[in-house]
């Protein structure tokens, strides 16, 4: 699961690059051409550099069109919008392009040049930049983006309040893009882009309330218009619960997602703080926050470790992109008084496990995999800082600095993903460290949102910038079932597709029938991890909807002695409900810890087992970040049930999940209880 437009982009990248001819006559109207980016050093040593985002901006004509209007259209028939993508040029610089394939005769893309998602988020960048640095040019730019965004919103009729996703460079609206995205037409129902429109409008209201009351009133009217659209859709289903593989999930999230709803809640929170007597805004905020809170899943030692799952359609998928739900809950809690515990769990329990397991991979489905992008990295930073604001937990701020280190080298490439000299954020990094050097609007936007946050807290910025490369992580161990020893009625199955509709097989899986067994022999380095601080075993199985028997899991030590870890139910998940696949594929924890000296782990099946992997969770996971000038910053996350995880002779502090300091670590040993984390230096 990667960014929606990245999926589409990957299929057409080659053809788009080929069609972007260097001759100016072949470029669509309003295209800025393929220009090198002229570096402009940030002012006063700032990390935030808006140069590249401004380079991506284009002036777009806004014509009189039935159902579409904006503030001051007759006086100013144009707005601003960022190009969706920017292809890196071999000689340096970037070529802004649209989505899909280009018709050179019309200048139209099969999707469009600009989209509502990026227009909304670009406006938020300039709004936050103005609030932080006070530059009126940024406020004027935000206004131009907001005028375009509200033009994309339908102002009357059957679909009033909804938003058209794609726009061509000449201002033509493309309600049905190719390939098709749902909803289709894009303004026919609620959507991610409607949620992001609410985010931008909400953050704009308090900024313009003092600067331009007339424009602020217009934005409030458009917020209410958006709530009308939501009332016909998700808000109208408030209080309706549905089942998803035996779990009750809220039926009133925008586009069935805590991810989309979280971004709307960020805007609603800002608007309600500016207009506390607006009951309509407050009611929507309360109800959506309640729905997001219900998406918390797992526990300290149970996948996904108190993360807020993004979609009601899967109980076995978490994705990094669009991960602003915890930030939204934390921000909203200051108004609603609810949801903070869920935000703390995601920020202070799940995030340390995420960072010690390789960073913000785009998908845990359920194993961590796929590329890492700025959207996912920035979402972690904002979630931590918003939660720290609500709890006053300093530990979460320090954790945010480590999460922000992704932009300076704490990623699979070990190289900076953001350049303060140009404002460029690269489009992504593959698990093997391969870097996508393109720098489109989404990456640029989320890189800048992270930099604005760091510029507001220079101490955290210094910590993030000191990180000089990829962290040495000692996190979860994933042992593929196809590499294990099978006996009895057992075989390796390779599915036609790894994607099940709600999760991913890691590759092949072991199908073991009654009387069969599967045995994992542990390598020396795996035994070392277990013996160093304890560990628990979590078989990744397709647990069936119907009853399917059990599997007995045991460990074997060097002398052949066995220790029972637990009996795992292989079925009984019940009806799939809102999900797309019968049963569920995810790690299920066994009852007992793996004893020291274990050399193998075995399962004997009394039923029907579909085993993908065996995940081993160390009692304490870690990530050691190298620092410029020498030394390391080490993050540790504890999942053991007792105060048995210790930190060796280093200097730093241990923290509870809400960021409260447990105590100092001064070159001694301190226990770190389950669900806590420690940050030290050496």
Residue, then its C-alpha position, 0 to 999 in steps of 0.5 A: x500500500x503506497x500513496x494513491x497517486x504513486x501507484x498510478x504514477x509508477x505505471x506511467x512514469x516512463x511514458x510521461x518522461x518520454x512525452x515531456x519534450x524539451x521544446x517549449x512549443x510542445x509543453x502544455x499551456x502555463x507549463x513553466x518548462x524544464x528549468x534547473x532549480x536555482x538554490x536560494x539559501x534559507x533566511x537566518x539559518x532556517x531549515x524551511x526553504x519554500x523555493x522549490x514549492x514556489x517553483x512548482x506553483x502555477x497561475x491557473x485561470x478560473x472561469x465562470x462555471x456553473x456550480x463553481x465559484x470562489x472568493x472575488x472571482x469577478x475581480x481576480x479570475x485566476x488562482x494558484x496551484x502546484x504541479x503534481x509531479x516534478x521529474x528530476x533532470x539528469x543535468x540537475x533541476x526539475x521538470x514539473x509535469x501532471x498526472x497520467x499521459x499528456x495530450x500535446x495538442x490540448x495540453x491536457x493530462x489524462x488525470x490533470x496538471x494540478x489536484x485538490x489534495x496538493x492544493x490544500x496541503x500547499x496552502x497549509x504549508x504557506x499558512x504555517x510558514x506565515x504563522x511561524x515566520x510572519x512573511x505576508x507573501x506567504x499569506x498572499x500565496x496561501x490565499x491564492x491556493x485557497x481560492x483555487x481550492x474553493x473553486x474546485x468545491x461544488x457550490x450548489x446542486x446535488x453534489x454541493x460541498x464535494x470537491x473535484x480532484x483534478x484540474x488541467x493547466x488551462x483551468x479545465x476541470x476533469x471530474x473523471x480521470x484516467x485511470x479511474x479513482x473512486x469516487x467517480x466522478x470525483x465530486x460525486x461523494x465524500x473523498x480524501x480530497x474533501x477531507x484535505x479541503x476541510x483541513x486547509x479551510x479549518x487551518x486558514x480560518x484563525x489565520x484570516x480571522x484577524x487579517x481579513x474577516x471577509x475572506x475568513x467568513x467566506x472560508x467558514x461558509x465553505x466549511x459548512x458547505x463541506x459539512x453538508x456533503x459529509x452529512x449526506x455521507x459519513x456524518x449521516x451514519x454516525x453511531x452505526x457500527x460494522x464488523x470487520x473480521x470479528x472487530x467492531x469498527x465505526x461506520x462513520x469515517x470519511x471514505x471509511x478511513x481514520x487517515x482521511x478523517x484525521x486530516x479533516x479533524x486537524x482542520x475542524x480542531x483549528x476552526x473550532x478553536x477559533x469559533x468555539x460557539x459554532x455547534x455544527x463544527x463542534x459536533x462534527x469534530x466530536x463525532x469524527x474524533x470518536x470514530x478515529x479513537x475506535x481504530x486503535x488496535x493491538x497492545x504493547x506486545x501485540x501487533x500493531x502495538x496500539x497503532x491507529x489503523x487507517x482503514x475499516x476495511x482491514x485489521x491487518x494493514x497499517x500504512x505510514x502515508x496519511x498517518x495523521x490520525x494520532x496528530x488529529x486526536x491529540x489536537x482535538x483532545x484539547x477541545x473535546x477532552x477525549x482521544x488522548x489515550x489513543x494518541x499516546x498509544x500510537x505516538x509513544x508505544x507504536x512509534x518507538x517500535x516503528x523506528x526500531x524496525x527500520x522506520x516509516x515503511x509505507x506499509x505494515x501489511x502486516x510485515x514492514x515493507x515498501x518504500x518510505x516517503x516524506x508523507x509517512x515520515x512527517x506524519x510521525x513527527x507531527x503526531x509526536x509533537x501534537x501529542x507532546x503538546x497535549x501531555x507536556x511529555x518531553x520524551x515525545x518531543x525528543x522522539x520527534x527529533x529522532x523521527x525527523x532525522x529521516x529527512x537528514x539520513x535516518x532512512x534506508x539510503x543513509x543520505x539526506x532526503x531534504x536539502x535546506x539549500x533548495x527546499x527539495x524533498x526526494x519522492x521516496x526511498x526503497x527498502x534497499x536504499x534506492x532513491x527516487x530523485x524526483x520531487x513532486x508536490x506531495x513530497x515537497x509539502x510534507x518535507x516543508x511541514x516537517x521543517x517548519x515544525x523543526x524551525x519552531x523548536x531549534x533544539x529538536x532541529x539540532x538533534x535531527x540534523x546531527x544524525x548522519x546516516x542510517x540507524x543500526x536497528x535491532x527490531x523484529x525478526x521475520x522468519x519466512x515459513x517457506x524456509x522452515x522444515x516441513x514434515x507430514x502433510x505440509x507443503x509450500x504454496x505460492x499464491x497468484x497474488x501477494x495482495x489478499x484485498x486487505x493484507x500481503x503474503x510475504x511471498x509463499x506460505x506453508x499449508x500444514x494439515x492435521x498431524x503435520x508440523x513446521x520447524x524453524x531453526x534459529x541462526x546464531x544471530x537470532x539466538x543472540x537477540x533472544x538471549x540478550x533480553x528475552x523475546x516473544x513469538x508471533x506466528x503470522x497466520x491466515x486465521x480462518x473465519x470458520x473453526x480450523x483447529x489448533x497448533x501447539x507451539x513449542x521451543x527446543x533447546x540445545x539438549x532437546x528439551x521442550x518448552x510450550x509457548x502456547x496453543x494457537x487457534x487457527x480459525x474462528x474469526x467470524x464473518x469478514x464484514x467490512x473487509x474484502x477477504x475471509x479470515x485475517x492475516x496477521x501476527x498472533x502472540x503466543x502466551x509464553x516468552x521464548x526461553x534463553x538457549x532456544x535453538x528451534x521453534x516448532x508447531x504441530x498442527x491439529x487442524x488447518x494451518x496457513x503460516x506465512x512467517x514467524x515473527x519474533x519480537x525482542x523484549x527490547x528493540x533498538x535503533x542506534x543513530x550515528x551522529x556527525x562528529x561522532x557518537x550515537x543516539x540510541x532509541x530503545x522500546x520495551x515490550x516485555x511484560x515485566x520490568x526486565x528490559x535494561x539499558x546498559x552504561x549510557x547517558x540519557x532518560x527513560x520515558x513512559x508512553x506519554x513522554x513523562x520522564x521515568x528517570x535518568x540513565x547515567x552510565x548505569x542500568x535502569x529497567x524500562x517497563x513494557x510500553x516505555x522507551x529510552x533515549x540515550x547517547x554514547 
